[in-house]
Amino acid sequence: MRLVLVLACLAVTAQGKYDVPFGNGWRFHFGDDPTGTGSGPNECVFQNVTGQSCTGMEFNVYRWTVHDCMMACCYNPECFAWQQNGDTCKHGTNATTCSGSGGEYQGGIRSSSPPFQRNYTFKDTAMDDSAWALVSAPHDYSINQTFFNNSEDKWHGYLPRNTSWYRKHFSVPAEWQYQTIYVVFEGVHQYSEIYVNGEWIMDHAAGYTEFTVRLDNITSLTYGNSSHNVIAIRTDGTFGSGHWYEGGGIYRDTHIVATNSTAHFTHKGVYVNPESNGSAILCSAEIESLNTTGSEGKVVPLTFVLSDAEGNKLFAAEAPSYTVTSEPTIISFLWSLPSALKVWSTRNPVTYRVQAYLGIEGQPWSDVEHFVTAFRTTKWGTKFSLNNVPMDLFGFSHHTSFAGVGVVSSPRINLFRVQTAKALGSNFWRCSHNPYEQHLYELLAHVGLVAWDENRDFGMEYTQEMADMIKMHRNHAPVVMWSFCNENSCSKTNQDTAKALKTIAETLDPLRPTTANMDPPGDIDLQYLDVVGFSHGNNQSFIDMHTANPSVPLLLGECCSCSSNRMAGREFKGCASGQNYPGTSLPFTAGSTGVWTLMDYFGESAKWPLVTSDFGQFDICGFPKSSAWWYRTNWLAKKSPTDPARPLVEPTSPIARVLNVWVDPLSQIYCVVSTPQASLYFNGVLQSTVSADESGYTVWQGPPANTTNITCVAVSEGKNQAAHTLLKPKAGKLSLQLIVDVPSPSTATGQKLFLDGKDTALLRAQVVDENGVVNSSVSGNVSFFVSGSVGRLVGVGGAPDSHLHVQGNVMEFYGGLVRAVVKVNIDCTSDNLHLAQYIDRDQGPLEYSTTCSSPLPDITVTAVSDSFGTASVTLSTSSDKSDHPFSVARANANLTGYTYATDIVS
């Protein structure tokens, strides 16, 4: 009877589930609560055992600093001892003993694991936080700090890591009083303690997996117009498991959900297996009842609906019904379709929409899940096959930080990353070394790249992270394997973890293979791996593995870490081609994500004053380096347009590129061509024609002083096939230009900013001569200003050694270029904004509007330089779904109109 009453109530409110933005109106305090007794758990004090030998220690995950290793132990009640040296961290139990001297490890031991500190003032509902900053999430609090020279934090970009607090005041609609209510956090770094109305609720110990906080079972929760609740989060970002910049805070999306308490899907409980040829689909749904009073034994229909990418309904099926019970129930069925669907591939990425209803379609229902997916078949042998077509895998490893925003990546920024990878010929994306944002996987589906998804922490205490990752991403067709770990983390000799992770994968997603990116020859028993990934492995390591295990598929997961700079070191030095072998050279390897990385990232720099890595083919701002052209040449221009591994993008014709930027003196000229030979011209006069090496690379002596233009020509069978000319900037008056790189047809990222409160534009300020030629030798600063309330400047980027505030408005020129990042400051397109306005007691800093104004406002951005003048651009905005990054990705999967890598002088 109760089920009938609840469904009748939901018919009045027109839906049975509400998913509401919850990222606005957070109060933020940088630093820990001074009333707490120290940082981390109470009495987290270790006796110093540095230099001693300790028994019963096991390798923990990557912990490259003493503080990381100690704090990971500190927060684990079952850890009583730690030791750290270099990149190695070990943890011990209460049976661990330490003695002796002369050892190489720093370490500590404790005799007990006291309860955590919970009596913080910052958790209290009545605490006055009116002076705290008002921020919106996603929010990275670490990127907003000042760079400092600290040798221990060189891995993290020389930015201070910190413990900080968030508080959000919110109301709960009266209509939700008999609903199941929870908040979804897609990512909080690193260790989170959650309090609601002053009461400790839970901790979450992983920075890369999402988690939910249930609210309806909290007795102090209040409802209705006079309700006032406070959720407080203590985020300890002073440690992590990454030897790169990991950020801090609520750095991914968050939303609040209300659904039927009598029958609803568990979080990420709906599963539609993408492993299908399009004729039949394996579907399942995990359903639970948190309030069965009066409803035990009631039957609730379960319906699946399949639509095309635009939302046009194709098929619907009634699955076996759910019978209300106090225990979670999994319902599975094979859905045979009336007609076959189109399969997804990297060259034709056809996507679909799935909706799963608890109830009858078109009638009141108690819960719904919806997501984008696609269908394809995969097979692993010596080569990877997609829909029975063998193809080599070519791709990049990645990290997520970007100029100006740190680890907060909007869908538009990630669309830029994905299109950039594809423009270099990539068909494969490695999520190194952790699960990524949900929206990235949907972008990969729309654009057409397969993905390697990677678990962060390897150890029996971290197995839940693997389960969370799989449930988060198993509906995404691009994901073709689950990785246990990376390099050092895979080196634990205990096989129990591998066995546990294999079991988790087979239980939650039985048709995808498991892998690991191991240091050769690999420590994980092959019975737990379906695909072997090697990191920094040479040809012989792959030959040895294949000889001993000829049926095991092999991949090069990572290699070489080739260093390069946008201004210096424009030559390839052989490293660009070297980091693709042996993954792409041996006949029995399936491919490679050996290129570390697509773009530079904060942290893991060579040394101070550098604050970013230098391994990317693009710098931290997304400006291309010379090595980007190695991939344009070898992964695109040199490949047959019919090669199934080759994306359907330009160039299909020959290319030539002068790799230098013009900074006198030019001692050598570097050129890459896709033809067997190259010719070089100074001021239009032929200097010579030479044979290019196997990767298309050529080197000449620099030009005489009077040279004003240098042309490289691709030559095949005596005929000129393509040419590129580098112009010397003219002396005289220089001026400032401001160019929109994203959204832009030149990057296949659209034309307008979508008013969803998240969308982000990337602007390029550059100094040019009277002919528009970039002058790469200039120095000085440029300032940025945004007019109106619709957009705001969120950050700037420049040189890899710049220590200017990246979330300020001033940056110095580097190679004549500067990056500015602008974000929309209004959301008038998200669902349930009327509820978001009601729920948020603090309005701002993002503006919610239930209707979009007409005409839609533009955003004007102005750049000002004392030396080079002023320049302005206008950013158009849109509320049309066709301008959302997902729609843009679908419409631009083949990169029609992409010219960014060709046009930009970097």
Buried (B, 14 or more C-beta within 10 A) or exposed (E): EBBEEBBEBBEEEEBBBBBBBBBBBBBBBBEBBEEBEEBBBBBBEBEEBBBBBBEBBBBBBBBBBBBBBBBBBBBBEEBBBBBBBEBBBBBBEBEBEBEEEEBEBBBBBBEEBEEBBBEBEBBBBEBEBEEBBBBBBBBBBBBBBEBEEEEEBBBBBBBBBBBBBBBBBBBBBEBBBBBBBBBBBBBBBBBBBBBBBBBBBEBBBBBBBBBBBBBBEBEEBBBEEEBEBBBBBBBBBBBBBBBBBBBBBBBBBBBBBBBBBBBBBBBBBBBBBBBBBBEBBBBBBBBBBBBBEBBBEBEBBBBBBBBBBEEEEBBBBEBEEBBBBEEEBEBEBEBEBEEEBBBBBBBEBBBBBBBBBBBEBEEBBBBBBBBBBBBBBBBBEBBBBBBEBBBBBBBBBBBBBBBBBBBBBBBBBBBBBBBBBBBBBBBBBBBBBBBBBBBBBBBBBBBBBBBBBBBBBBBEBBBBBBBBBBBBBBBBBBBBBBBBBBBBBBBBEEBEBBBBBBEBBEEBBEBBBBBBBBBBEBBBEEEBBBBBBBBBBEEEBBBEBBEEEEEBBBBBBBBBBBEBBBBEBBBBEEBBBBBBBBBBEBEBBBBBBBBBBBBBBBBBBEEBEBBBBBBBBBBBBBBBBBBBBBBBBBBBBBBEEEEBBBBBBBBEEBBBBBBBBBBEEBEEBBBBBBBEBBBBBBEEEEBEEBEBEEBBBBBBEBBEEEBBBBBBBBBBEEEEBBBBEBBBBBEEEBBBBBBBBBBBBBBBBBEBBBBBBBBBBBBBBBBBBEEEBBBBBBEEBBBBBBEEEBBBBBBBBBBBBBBBBBBBBBBBBBBBBBBBBBBBBBBBBBEBBEBBBBBBBBEEBBBBBEEBEEEBBBBBBBBBBEEBBBBEBEBBBBBEEEBBBBBBBBBBBBBEEBBBBBEBBB
